[in-house]
Amino acid sequence: MTMKISAAIGAALLALLQPALLHAQAYPTQPVKILVGFPPGGTTDVIGRLTAQELAAQTGKSFLVENRPGASGSIAAGAVAKSEPDGHTLIMVPSTYGTASALYANLPYAESDLRPVGLIGSTPYVFVLHPSIAANTFSDLLKLLKQNPGKYEFASSSPGTAQHLGGELVKRMAGVDMLHVPYKGSGALLPDLLSGRVPMMFENVAIMTPHIRGGKLKALAISSSKRSALLPGVPTVAETGQGLEGFEVLGWFALMAPAKTPQAILNLLNAEINKMITKPAIVTRFQELGAEPMGGTAEAAAAYIKAEQDKWGKVIREAGIKAN
């Protein structure tokens, strides 16, 4: 009798699972859109297009990027949150997704509306300094800042970005005072940074490397917990000591889907992502961007994103940072 009951339960479970399994085997049944909430050409767009290209190659199906910029990616996230949860509309989010809920009072989506498919990769930042400032190491700079509180400024592409939050974290951990000057994008701030009008900032390591090698800027420290392959001679911020042990600021990228997307489809996409990031050509391309593959399970991605939200939410609230 027990065996008959077990068999009946097993058959019932199989009947319930079969539609989802068949759906996953057929997926995708139409072109998959990967939304990017930023203009073409930026790192999120590049990572999004690499992902779409590789998923298309691996599955033999169509994956396309659609740029829908605005509100630091929130407009695109809202659109995906409201889309049909069938795996045909996804979004590539950068690390600004981890700060949005603390920065914006009203978002066009709830955090529970989206689920991570998986982490794609991470990029460190490099702290650069104009040659006119008499400091050749990060320790030298901290000493200068302590001797001149509030005298020196650092730039960012806008409030609440990793460039801004990295500077705020240095201020808090090292006990220094420098003034934040926000711009409307990295392109807008670059002339002032290169001329020394705003002499320092954290910025994407791949973007800054040509200016560092050309002698236009000095590289003082890397924001990640380990050194960058693009600038192996530059120490990490954490190596400086002086209260900065454990310092880490990373840009990261994750593929996400509407929360009610069938688990079988999420599992399939996660497996394809983990396959993609091990390809030698992708690893090489990531190195050119100063990035490292991440990967792992969807559950690990969710835990990572939650930790980032908690970490930066605290910094944002305590520093009184507001989005424009």
Secondary structure, DSSP 8 states (H G I E B T S, - for coil): -HHHHHHHHHHHHHHHHHHHHHHHHH--SS-EEEEESS-TTSHHHHHHHHHHHHHHHHHSS-EEEEE---GGGHHHHHHHHTS-SSSSEEEEEETTHHHHHHH-SS-SS-GGGEEEEEEEEEEEEEEEE-TTSS-SSHHHHHHHHHHSTTT-EEEESSTTSHHHHHHHHHHHHHT---EEEE-SSHHHHHHHHHHTSS-EEEEEHHHHHHHHHTTSSEEEEESSSS--SSSTTS-BSGGG-TT-TT---EEEEEEEEETTS-HHHHHHHHHHHHHHTTSHHHHHHHHHTT-EE----HHHHHHHHHHHHHHHHHHHHHHT----
